[in-house]
Structures are given as structure tokens and as C-alpha cells.
Amino acid sequence: MIEMSASGGLLADFALAEASGREFVLHVIKPSHPLPLAPDFYLGRIDALTLMAMGYRDAVAYLSSRSPAGVAADYTCTAMTDPPTGVRWREKLTSSSVGAVLTVWLPTEPGLPASVTGFLESPDWEYPAPLANGVLIISDNDGSWSYAGQIRRNGQWQEVSVKRDFRGGGTVWHRRMEASLSIGAERYDVHLGMADAAALLASLEPFGAHGVFQRAAAVAAVLGKGIRGLAAY
């Protein structure tokens, strides 16, 4: 109801501006799909850090491709689409020099891209650096699994890559994870400890799923596949 009221007020402002002959260029930063509602937040299904990372992702995506003409000042400016069904989880990768807290968004439907949001941090940085344009890349050739994106440091964009190798078999869920994290030309060895691995499994949460059975089916679709099966996505 709050969102409906706010949308109605916004449309009324647009109509008033048009009637008054006022011209303006409208820019709207919004997610592609509706954000999780307050009950998800209160129930612990999503946290403030993840929502902040999603907001940064959406802001960078819009600002990097915006048109000088802006968007239409009508109901379409806030329109979003229903999200696909999938599962998200959080990974905390650490080393003595740098760390990353990443949320992976993996749709269960074949062919849909998986995205990554989150932050990178270091004792040498004043603030954590949010990740932009994060994607999950799974190679059909060598079984490697990597995350790619960018962070902004010292006024410049730097490429970020996290890569691990599963050529020895097994699945992402059952092996100790060692990975390499690259930030520009810098490379670090990072790992997921036992406590962090347990936290990863505990963080598994469906998105775009409704009802107990659909939520359970989404989680089962991901947990039931090893890295080779996930490569099909």
C-alpha cells in the first residue's frame, strides 16, 4: 500500500508539472526486479548489506548507460519485471591483505545469467569497495568457476576477478575452497574457511519463489547439481 500511494503521488506530480508547463529531464535509478519486501528483511532472509550492494549495482548500471533525454515521466519510469526463480547465497573470502563478501544470484532456469553483488575490503582502505557489474562465469572447457566485476578505487575503475578450479571433481558445496582474487594487476590467495563454508550453506535463500514447495524446489535444483551440472546454466 505504501508503494502504491507513493506511485500515485509521483504521477500526480508529473501531471501537475505538465499542467504548469514545467519541463524537466527525469532520471530514475531502479532495480530490474522488485526488491525483497520488508517481511524478508525482518525474517532475516536478506540483510541491509546485501540490499546496499544491490542498490550500488543498479545505480552503476543505470548511470553508465543513461540517455541524456532521461526516461518518460509516466507510470513506466518505475515499472519492473518479475524476477526469475533462483537461489542466492553469500560467500566470505579472506586473506591477510584483502577480503570479499559476495552474494551470488543464480537463476534455476537454463540460459539466464547469474549475477554477483557485494563488497571488497582491505585494512589499507578507508572504506569497503562495492562491486559493480558482477557476473558468475562457469567455463565448459576446464571446469573453472569465476566471478568478475569492477570496483572503483582512487577515482578509477579496476577489474576484479575471483577464480577457483574444480577440475579435481566434486561440487562447489563439498570441497574446501581455495581461490585467487585479482584487483587490477594485484593478485591475492584467498580462502573460504570451515566456519564461512557453514555460513554459506546457511545463507542459501530462494528468490522469485513463492510458497514452501516452490522455495524448496529452487534450493534442491541448485544443491542437487555439481559444478559440471551448474555449467549448463
C-alpha positions in Angstrom: 0.0 0.0 0.0 2.8 2.4 0.8 4.4 1.8 -2.6 1.1 2.2 -4.4 0.4 5.5 -2.6 3.9 6.8 -3.4 3.5 5.9 -7.1 0.1 7.7 -7.2 1.7 10.8 -5.7 4.5 10.7 -8.2 2.1 10.5 -11.1 0.1 13.4 -9.7 3.3 15.5 -9.5 4.0 14.6 -13.2 0.5 15.8 -14.1 0.9 19.0 -12.2 4.2 19.8 -13.8 2.7 19.2 -17.3 -0.3 21.4 -16.5 2.1 24.1 -15.2 4.2 24.0 -18.4 7.3 23.0 -16.4 9.9 20.9 -18.4 12.5 18.7 -16.8 14.6 15.7 -17.6 13.8 12.7 -15.5 16.4 10.0 -14.4 15.3 7.0 -12.4 17.6 4.5 -10.7 15.7 1.3 -10.0 16.3 -2.4 -10.0 15.2 -4.6 -12.8 13.1 -6.6 -10.4 11.3 -5.6 -7.2 13.5 -5.7 -4.1 12.6 -8.2 -1.3 9.8 -6.8 0.8 10.0 -5.8 4.5 9.0 -9.3 5.7 12.0 -10.8 4.1 14.2 -8.3 5.9 12.6 -8.8 9.3 12.7 -12.6 8.9 16.4 -12.5 8.1 16.1 -13.7 4.6 18.1 -10.7 3.3 20.2 -8.2 5.2 21.0 -4.5 4.9 24.5 -5.1 3.4 23.1 -7.1 0.6 20.4 -4.5 -0.2 23.1 -1.8 -0.2 25.2 -3.8 -2.7 22.1 -4.3 -4.9 21.5 -0.6 -4.8 25.0 0.2 -5.9 24.8 -2.4 -8.7 21.6 -0.8 -10.0 23.0 2.8 -9.7 26.1 2.0 -11.7 24.1 0.1 -14.3 21.8 3.0 -15.0 24.3 5.8 -14.8 26.7 4.0 -17.2 24.0 3.6 -19.9 21.6 6.5 -19.3 20.3 8.6 -22.1 20.7 12.5 -22.0 16.9 12.6 -22.6 16.2 10.6 -19.4 13.1 8.4 -19.1 9.4 9.1 -19.8 7.6 10.9 -17.0 4.8 8.4 -16.7 4.0 5.1 -14.9 6.7 3.3 -16.9 9.5 5.1 -15.1 9.1 2.9 -12.0 7.9 -0.3 -13.8 9.8 -3.5 -13.1 9.5 -7.1 -14.1 9.0 -10.3 -12.1 12.3 -11.9 -11.1 13.2 -15.4 -12.3 13.2 -18.2 -9.8 16.6 -18.9 -8.3 18.8 -19.2 -5.3 21.2 -16.8 -3.7 24.0 -17.4 -1.2 26.8 -15.4 0.5 30.5 -16.2 0.4 33.1 -14.6 2.6 36.6 -14.9 1.2 39.5 -13.8 3.3 43.3 -13.4 3.4 45.6 -11.2 5.5 45.6 -8.5 2.9 42.1 -8.4 1.3 38.7 -9.9 1.8 35.4 -10.1 -0.1 31.8 -10.6 0.9 29.9 -11.6 -2.2 26.3 -12.6 -2.8 25.7 -14.9 -5.8 22.3 -14.8 -7.6 21.9 -18.0 -9.6 18.6 -18.5 -11.6 17.5 -22.1 -11.8 16.2 -21.7 -15.4 18.9 -22.6 -18.0 20.2 -19.8 -20.1 19.6 -17.0 -17.6 22.8 -15.2 -16.4 23.9 -15.3 -12.8 25.0 -12.1 -11.1 27.2 -11.2 -8.1 26.9 -8.3 -5.7 29.0 -7.4 -2.6 31.9 -5.6 -1.3 35.7 -5.9 -1.2 37.7 -4.6 1.8 41.3 -4.3 3.0 43.0 -2.9 6.1 44.7 -0.4 3.8 41.4 1.0 2.5 39.3 3.6 4.4 36.0 2.2 3.2 34.9 -1.1 1.6 34.6 -1.0 -2.2 31.2 -2.2 -3.6 31.2 -4.4 -6.6 29.7 -3.3 -9.9 28.7 -5.3 -12.9 29.3 -8.6 -11.1 28.7 -11.8 -13.0 29.3 -15.5 -12.5 31.3 -17.3 -15.2 31.5 -21.1 -15.5 33.8 -22.5 -18.1 32.6 -25.5 -20.1 36.2 -26.2 -21.1 38.1 -26.6 -17.8 35.5 -26.5 -15.1 36.8 -23.3 -13.6 34.3 -21.1 -11.8 34.9 -17.3 -11.6 33.3 -14.1 -10.6 34.1 -10.9 -12.5 33.2 -7.3 -11.9 34.7 -3.9 -11.1 35.4 -1.7 -8.1 36.2 2.0 -8.0 39.4 2.9 -6.2 41.2 6.3 -6.2 38.8 7.6 -8.8 39.5 4.8 -11.3 37.6 1.6 -12.2 39.6 -1.6 -11.6 38.8 -5.1 -12.8 38.1 -7.7 -10.2 38.2 -11.4 -10.7 37.8 -14.3 -8.3 38.7 -17.7 -9.7 38.7 -21.3 -8.4 39.3 -24.6 -10.1 37.1 -27.7 -9.8 38.9 -30.0 -12.3 39.6 -32.5 -9.5 35.9 -33.4 -9.3 33.4 -32.9 -6.6 31.0 -30.0 -6.2 31.1 -26.4 -5.1 29.3 -27.4 -1.9 31.5 -30.2 -0.7 35.1 -29.0 -1.2 37.3 -26.6 0.7 37.5 -23.6 -1.5 40.8 -22.0 -2.3 40.7 -19.1 -4.8 42.7 -16.4 -6.3 41.4 -12.8 -6.2 42.7 -10.2 -8.7 42.2 -6.5 -8.4 43.7 -4.8 -11.4 47.3 -6.1 -11.5 47.3 -7.2 -7.9 46.7 -10.9 -7.0 45.9 -12.5 -3.7 45.3 -16.0 -2.5 42.0 -16.2 -0.5 40.1 -19.0 1.0 36.7 -19.9 2.5 37.2 -21.3 6.0 35.1 -24.0 7.6 33.0 -21.6 9.6 32.5 -19.5 6.4 31.5 -22.6 4.5 28.9 -23.4 7.1 27.7 -19.8 6.9 27.5 -20.1 3.1 25.2 -23.1 3.3 23.1 -21.4 6.0 22.7 -18.3 3.7 21.1 -20.2 0.9 17.8 -18.5 0.1 15.4 -18.7 -2.8 14.4 -15.7 -4.7 11.4 -15.3 -7.1 9.9 -18.3 -5.4 6.5 -18.3 -3.6 5.3 -20.9 -1.1 7.1 -23.6 0.7 7.2 -26.1 -2.1 8.4 -23.7 -4.8 11.1 -22.4 -2.4 12.2 -25.9 -1.6 12.3 -26.9 -5.2 14.5 -23.9 -6.1 17.1 -24.8 -3.4 17.0 -28.5 -4.4 17.6 -27.6 -8.0 20.9 -25.9 -7.1 22.1 -28.2 -4.3 21.4 -31.3 -6.4 23.9 -30.2 -9.1 27.7 -30.4 -9.0 29.9 -27.9 -10.8 29.5 -29.8 -14.1 25.8 -29.6 -13.8 25.9 -25.9 -12.9 28.0 -25.2 -16.0 24.8 -25.7 -18.0 23.4 -22.5 -16.5 
